[in-house]
Each structure stands twice: as C-alpha cells, then as structure tokens.
Amino acid sequence: MVYITRIEHFNAAHRLFNPTWTKERNEEVFGKCANENWHGHNFELYVTLKGEPNIDTGFVFDVKKLSLIVQQHVIDKLDHKNLNLDVDFMSGKLCSIENLVIGIWGQLVPHLPKDVNLHCLKLYETPRIFVEYYGD
C-alpha cells in the first residue's frame, strides 16, 4: 500500500462561540478565539490518498487532478472566507478545527473517483495545532 499526500493552503477567519452560551461563558471556554471581531489563520491542508500504483502510470492517483478537485470543492469555498458566515457546509456548526476537517472530508469524498481511497486529512490551524481525520 502506498500513501501519497498533496498539501494545499488557504486563509480564513472564524470565531469560536456557542450561541446558546453567554458572552462570559464563551470567553471563559474559548478565550481570545471568541472575539466578536473574528480572528484568522493560515491553514495547511494535507490530503492523503492510499492505494497501489497503477501499472500504466505508476500513480496511486494523478496529484494534479487531486489538486483540481481540492481547489474546486474545498479551497474555493474556504479561502479568504469567514468560516462562520460564508461557508455552506459549516452552517449551524461550531467552527472548530475538528468540525472543519470533518466538513472538508464531506466535500471531497463525493468528488473522488470510486477507485480512489481517501486515507486521511491533516489540517494545520497553526504550526503547533493540527487535527487528523480518517473518516470515521
């Protein structure tokens, strides 16, 4: 089994807050991330596929095609957007990095060929904070 990863980048703003809580409770739990004026991140998205190399191409999947899929169905929806207000697949969800990576998975899977296996998404919010998601 071979694992191949494509890295993509996007910038986005968000605010961590639970609308059912008071302002004080949100600030207690989320700190500066509950700022009513939002805050932003330079996200790095690692998209990892797994499979056996094709006998004719040597590829698990053409990474140029993967980049186009990620660009069209993820980056174009997220880059320079407010995750709380502008992103349809985040509507009604708390905009944590954990929920975001699950949402990104849902955007990618329907657009990958059936014979392509999405293994993992790794999403860096900062150089020291990231999540990994394996689809379950």
Helices and strands as residue ranges (DSSP letters): E 2-14, H 23-30, G 31-34, E 39-51, H 63-70, I 71-75, H 76-78, E 81-82, G 88-90, H 97-108, G 109-111, E 117-126, E 129-133
